[in-house]
Amino acid sequence: MRAIVQRVSSASVSFDEDASRSVVGKIGAGLIIFLGVGKTDGEVQAAFMAEKIAGLRIFMDEEEKMNLSLLDLGMEALVISQFTLYGDARKGRRPSFNHAADNDTANGL
C-alpha cells in the first residue's frame, strides 16, 4: 500500500453524474488520505496502514510541537482510492499500472 496523507481543516469528495453534483464523502478537520492498493496487499497491510496513519503525530500540541495524532484529537479521515500511486513510468511515456490492485479489491480494503 502507498498513501499520501494531508492535514485539512475540511474536505469533501464529489462527482458529477448527469450534471447533478453528488457529494460522496465529507469531513471536518482531520486527514485526507489518497490510498493506493497493490495487487499483493490484503487485510494485514490495510490494518497496519490504518493504525500507522491514525497514530501519526502530525498535529500541534499546546506547545506548538507536532505531538498529537488524529486519534488524540478525535478528528476524521477521508480515504480516497488512488490507483495512480502505483503508476510505473520507468519505461517509455505511458505509465503501467500492473502492480495496482483491481477496483473491487481496492474498494474492499
C-alpha positions in Angstrom: 0.0 0.0 0.0 1.0 3.5 -0.7 -0.5 6.6 0.9 -0.3 10.4 0.6 -1.5 12.0 3.8 -2.6 15.6 4.1 -3.9 17.6 7.0 -7.1 19.5 6.3 -9.5 21.9 8.0 -12.3 20.3 6.0 -12.6 18.1 2.8 -15.2 16.6 0.6 -15.3 14.4 -2.5 -18.0 14.8 -5.1 -18.6 13.8 -8.7 -20.9 14.9 -11.5 -23.5 12.4 -12.7 -25.9 13.7 -15.3 -25.0 17.3 -14.4 -26.1 16.9 -10.8 -23.2 17.2 -8.3 -23.2 14.4 -5.7 -21.1 14.5 -2.5 -19.9 11.0 -1.6 -17.7 11.9 1.4 -17.2 14.9 3.6 -15.2 15.5 6.8 -14.3 18.4 9.1 -10.8 18.9 10.4 -8.5 15.8 10.1 -6.7 14.0 7.3 -7.4 13.3 3.7 -5.7 10.1 2.6 -5.0 9.1 -1.0 -4.5 5.4 -0.8 -3.0 3.1 -3.5 -3.6 -0.6 -3.0 -1.3 -3.1 -4.6 -2.1 -6.5 -6.0 -0.4 -8.3 -3.1 -2.0 -6.2 -0.4 -4.6 -7.7 2.0 -6.2 -7.2 5.3 -2.9 -7.3 7.2 -1.4 -4.5 5.2 -4.7 -2.5 5.4 -4.8 -2.8 9.2 -1.2 -1.8 9.5 -1.7 1.2 7.3 -4.8 2.3 9.2 -3.1 2.1 12.6 0.0 3.8 11.3 -1.7 6.8 9.8 -4.2 7.2 12.7 -1.2 7.2 15.1 1.0 9.7 13.2 1.9 12.5 15.5 1.4 15.3 12.9 -0.8 17.8 14.7 0.4 20.6 17.0 0.0 20.4 20.8 -0.3 23.4 23.1 3.5 24.0 22.9 3.3 24.0 19.1 5.1 20.7 18.7 3.9 18.1 16.3 3.0 15.7 19.0 -0.7 14.8 18.6 -2.4 12.2 16.4 -5.7 12.0 14.7 -6.9 9.7 17.4 -5.6 12.0 20.2 -7.8 14.9 18.8 -10.8 12.8 17.7 -10.6 14.1 14.2 -11.8 12.5 11.0 -10.2 10.9 8.0 -11.4 10.8 4.4 -9.8 8.0 2.4 -9.8 8.2 -1.4 -8.7 5.2 -3.5 -5.9 6.3 -5.9 -4.6 3.6 -8.1 -2.3 6.1 -9.8 0.1 5.9 -6.8 1.2 2.5 -8.4 2.0 4.1 -11.8 5.3 3.0 -13.1 6.8 5.3 -15.8 10.3 4.0 -15.8 9.9 2.7 -19.4 8.5 4.9 -22.1 6.0 7.6 -21.7 2.9 5.6 -20.8 2.7 4.6 -17.2 2.0 1.0 -16.3 -0.5 0.2 -13.5 0.2 -3.5 -13.5 1.0 -3.5 -9.8 -2.2 -1.8 -8.7 -5.0 -3.9 -7.3 -8.2 -4.2 -9.3 -11.1 -1.9 -8.4 -13.1 -4.4 -6.3 -10.1 -5.4 -4.2 -9.0 -1.8 -3.6 -12.5 -0.7 -2.6 -12.9 -3.7 -0.3 -9.7 -2.8 1.6 
